Amino acid sequence: MARHSTGFQTTVRDRVTLDGIGVHSGKPVSMSILPADADTGVVFLRTNLPGSRDVEIPANVRSVSATELCTVLGDMSGAFVATVEHLVAGLSGLGIDNVLIEIDGAEVPIMDGSAHDFVDAIDQVGIATLRTPRRYIKILKPIRVESGAAFGELRPYDGLRMEVEIDYPSALIGRQRFAADMTPAVFRRDVARARTFGFLSDVERLWAAGYALGSSLENSVVLAEDRIVNPEGLRWTDEFVRHKVLDAIGDLALAGAPILGCYRSYRGGHKLNSAMVAALFADPEAWTYETATITRESGHADLSAGVPVPAFGPDVS
């Protein structure tokens, strides 16, 4: 079974703070991940807005306002936070249900272009287990979205399984496929460190249009016509499809609860992933909520409501 090791909801044990730059704006941003109560979900708190406003933006599909270059969450007041996918994927991949994310800029810091720095920072404080059982979204029947040659589909499965395939005309990427039952251990080992990527010609075009101003070899895999520009090369020969898996995990997490199902995509991206979640909720016969069955042990019987206990200690090796 590919579910998280505990049927209880989780949060982080302490505040986690990261500083970096936005990959599109190139502007500095500071972000803190804070513990949150059960049933809070993942919520962004945009600070430093005009008029000294603070605005909460839930990380769910109803908040998605753009998916062209990255996944953007926003509300009707005009507050938004962009490039959320790697952070949300990191939280989902580790099995973290509830956090408040304070952020003083319009983009999540890109860090090294993967989820690695988010995972590493969370490991320094550890994950706490809450008393409330986790609620899953269980896929009941296949549902599919197509866009030209690209498609995404969700099928019933006991756990979360990712089957992602990409197909690029560039010989440096070509056709790659990644398939695995997604557990925290698999996410850490096989997905979390996969970096975002792009072609040098596209990056130059984006720069000219005022985008990707923070993009560099420190946070992206850059491809020229015949070579990988990064001097260190790739972290895996199929790092490209692994990063697409990372993106898809982050986008699917915007369903608002862990999915019990198999997600298969071909030539997908943020737009297709988001459309997949929207199509799922548009068909009430395709899914249901399922609450985790808890086997009570002596260690849980004495907990007070809402009191976090460590799921595992910090990894500082």
C-alpha positions in Angstrom: 0.0 0.0 0.0 1.3 3.4 -0.9 -0.3 5.5 1.8 1.5 7.5 4.4 2.7 5.5 7.4 0.2 7.1 9.7 -3.6 7.4 9.3 -3.5 10.6 11.3 -3.1 14.1 9.9 0.3 15.8 10.2 2.0 19.2 10.4 5.5 20.5 10.9 6.9 20.5 14.4 8.2 24.0 14.3 8.7 27.1 12.1 10.8 26.6 9.0 12.1 29.7 7.2 13.7 29.9 3.7 15.0 32.9 1.8 15.6 33.0 -2.0 14.4 34.6 -5.2 11.5 34.2 -7.5 12.4 32.5 -10.7 10.2 34.8 -12.8 10.5 38.1 -10.9 14.1 37.7 -9.8 13.1 39.5 -6.6 14.1 38.3 -3.1 11.4 36.6 -1.0 11.3 35.2 2.5 8.9 32.4 3.4 8.1 30.6 6.7 6.3 27.3 7.0 4.4 27.1 10.4 2.6 24.4 12.2 -1.2 24.4 11.8 -4.2 22.6 13.4 -5.9 19.6 12.0 -8.2 20.3 9.0 -6.5 23.6 8.2 -5.0 22.2 5.0 -2.2 24.1 3.3 -2.8 27.9 3.4 -0.6 30.7 2.1 -0.5 34.0 4.0 0.6 36.8 1.7 2.2 39.6 3.6 3.8 42.8 2.6 0.8 43.7 0.3 -0.2 47.3 -0.5 -1.9 48.9 2.5 -0.1 46.5 4.9 -2.7 43.9 4.1 -2.3 40.2 4.9 -4.4 37.8 2.8 -4.9 34.1 3.2 -5.0 32.0 0.0 -5.9 28.3 0.4 -3.8 25.9 -1.7 -6.6 24.3 -3.5 -7.9 24.1 -7.1 -10.5 26.9 -6.5 -7.6 29.3 -5.9 -5.8 28.4 -9.2 -5.6 31.6 -11.3 -2.9 30.7 -13.9 -1.1 27.6 -15.2 0.9 28.8 -18.2 4.5 29.0 -16.9 3.8 27.8 -13.3 0.9 27.3 -11.0 -0.4 30.5 -9.6 -2.9 30.8 -6.7 -4.9 34.0 -6.1 -8.1 35.5 -4.7 -10.6 38.1 -5.8 -8.7 40.9 -4.1 -5.8 40.5 -6.5 -3.4 38.9 -4.0 -1.6 36.0 -5.5 1.4 33.7 -5.0 3.1 32.0 -8.0 5.3 29.0 -8.5 3.8 27.0 -5.7 4.1 23.6 -7.2 7.5 22.5 -5.9 6.7 23.5 -2.3 3.2 22.0 -2.4 4.7 18.8 -3.9 7.3 18.7 -1.1 4.6 18.9 1.5 2.4 16.3 -0.2 5.3 14.0 -0.9 6.3 14.0 2.8 2.6 13.4 3.8 2.1 16.8 5.5 -1.5 17.9 5.6 -1.6 21.1 7.5 0.6 24.2 7.4 0.4 28.0 7.3 2.9 29.5 4.8 3.8 33.1 5.5 5.4 34.7 2.4 6.3 38.3 1.8 6.5 38.2 -2.0 4.5 37.1 -5.0 6.5 34.0 -5.7 7.7 31.0 -3.7 11.5 31.0 -3.7 12.8 28.8 -6.5 15.8 27.5 -4.4 17.6 24.9 -6.6 14.6 24.3 -8.9 13.4 21.2 -7.1 11.7 20.4 -3.8 15.0 19.3 -2.1 15.6 22.5 -0.1 12.0 22.4 1.2 12.3 18.8 2.2 15.7 19.4 3.8 14.4 22.3 5.9 11.4 20.4 7.1 13.7 17.5 8.1 15.5 19.8 10.4 12.4 20.3 12.6 10.5 17.0 11.8 6.9 16.1 11.2 4.3 16.1 14.0 1.3 13.7 14.1 -2.1 15.2 15.1 -5.0 13.3 16.6 -7.4 13.8 13.8 -7.7 11.0 11.2 -6.6 11.9 7.6 -9.2 12.2 4.9 -8.5 10.9 1.4 -10.0 11.5 -2.0 -10.7 8.0 -3.3 -11.0 7.6 -7.1 -14.1 5.4 -7.9 -13.9 5.3 -11.6 -11.6 6.3 -14.5 -11.7 9.9 -15.5 -9.7 11.4 -18.4 -8.8 14.8 -19.9 -7.3 15.3 -23.3 -5.6 18.2 -25.0 -4.4 17.5 -28.5 -1.9 14.6 -28.2 -1.6 15.1 -24.4 -3.8 13.4 -21.9 -4.2 12.8 -18.2 -6.3 10.3 -16.4 -7.1 9.1 -12.9 -8.0 5.5 -12.2 -8.9 3.7 -9.0 -5.9 2.5 -7.0 -5.1 1.7 -3.3 -2.6 4.5 -2.7 -1.1 7.2 -5.0 0.6 5.9 -8.1 2.3 8.2 -10.6 2.8 7.1 -14.3 4.1 10.0 -16.2 5.5 10.0 -19.7 7.0 12.9 -21.7 8.1 13.1 -25.4 10.3 15.9 -26.6 11.7 16.3 -30.1 15.1 17.2 -28.5 17.4 14.2 -28.5 18.7 15.4 -25.1 15.3 14.5 -23.6 13.4 12.3 -26.1 10.7 10.0 -24.7 11.0 9.2 -21.0 8.6 7.4 -18.6 8.6 7.2 -14.8 6.2 5.0 -12.8 6.1 4.4 -9.1 3.8 4.0 -6.1 4.4 7.3 -4.3 5.4 7.0 -0.7 7.5 9.5 1.4 10.5 7.3 1.0 10.1 7.1 -2.8 9.5 10.8 -3.1 12.6 11.7 -1.2 14.8 9.2 -3.1 13.5 9.5 -6.6 11.6 12.7 -7.1 12.3 15.5 -4.7 15.7 16.5 -6.2 14.6 16.7 -9.8 15.1 20.2 -11.1 13.0 22.4 -13.4 14.4 22.6 -17.0 14.2 24.7 -20.1 15.8 25.3 -23.4 18.3 28.2 -23.7 16.4 29.6 -26.7 13.2 29.7 -24.6 14.9 31.2 -21.6 16.2 34.1 -23.8 12.8 34.6 -25.2 11.3 34.7 -21.7 13.9 37.2 -20.5 13.0 39.5 -23.4 9.3 39.3 -22.3 10.2 40.1 -18.7 9.9 36.5 -17.3 12.3 34.0 -15.9 14.4 37.0 -14.6 15.6 34.8 -11.7 16.4 31.8 -13.8 20.1 30.6 -13.7 22.2 27.5 -13.8 21.8 27.4 -10.0 18.1 26.7 -10.2 17.4 25.2 -13.6 18.7 22.6 -16.0 19.4 24.5 -19.2 19.6 22.8 -22.6 21.3 24.2 -25.7 20.7 22.5 -29.0 23.3 19.8 -28.5 24.3 19.8 -24.8 23.3 20.3 -21.2 24.7 23.7 -20.3 25.0 23.1 -16.5 28.6 22.0 -15.8 27.6 19.4 -13.2 25.2 17.7 -15.7 22.1 15.9 -14.7 21.2 14.3 -11.3 19.5 11.4 -13.2 19.6 10.6 -16.9 15.8 10.9 -16.8 15.7 14.0 -14.5 13.3 15.7 -16.9 10.4 13.2 -16.5 11.1 13.0 -12.7 10.6 16.8 -12.5 7.3 16.4 -14.4 6.3 13.9 -11.7 7.3 16.5 -9.1 5.1 19.1 -10.8 2.2 16.7 -11.1 2.3 15.8 -7.4 2.2 19.5 -6.5 -0.7 20.2 -8.9 -2.7 17.1 -7.8 -2.2 18.1 -4.1 -4.4 21.1 -4.9 -7.3 18.7 -4.7 -7.1 19.5 -1.0 -6.6 16.0 0.3 -4.3 13.0 -0.6 -5.6 11.1 -3.6 -6.0 7.4 -3.6 -5.7 6.7 -7.3 -3.3 6.2 -10.2 -2.5 9.3 -12.2 -1.3 8.7 -15.7 -0.2 11.5 -18.0 1.4 11.9 -21.4 3.0 15.1 -22.4 1.3 16.8 -19.5 2.0 20.1 -17.6 0.5 22.4 -15.1 -2.5 23.3 -17.3 -3.4 19.6 -17.9 -2.8 18.6 -14.3 -5.1 21.4 -13.1 -7.7 20.5 -15.6 -7.6 16.9 -14.4 -8.4 18.0 -10.8 -11.2 20.2 -12.0 -12.6 17.4 -14.2 -12.5 15.1 -11.2 -14.6 17.4 -9.0 -17.0 18.0 -11.9 -18.0 14.3 -11.7 -19.4 13.5 -8.3 -19.6 9.8 -9.3 -15.8 9.6 -9.9 -14.7 10.1 -6.3 -15.6 10.0 -2.6 -14.0 11.1 0.6 -12.6 8.2 2.7 -11.4 8.7 6.3 -8.4 6.7 7.4 -9.2 3.7 9.7 -7.2 4.2 12.9 -5.9 1.3 14.9 -5.7 2.7 18.4 -2.5 2.0 20.2 -1.6 3.0 23.8 0.6 5.8 22.5 -2.4 7.5 20.9 -5.0 6.8 23.6 -3.6 9.4 26.0 -3.3 12.3 23.5 -5.2 15.5 24.1 -7.0 16.9 21.1 -4.9 19.0 18.8 -1.6 18.2 20.6 1.1 17.3 18.1 3.5 14.5 18.7 6.6 13.7 16.6 6.1 11.4 13.7 9.9 11.2 13.3 12.8 13.3 14.5 14.9 15.7 12.5 17.4 14.2 10.1 20.6 16.2 10.4 23.0 13.7 9.1 
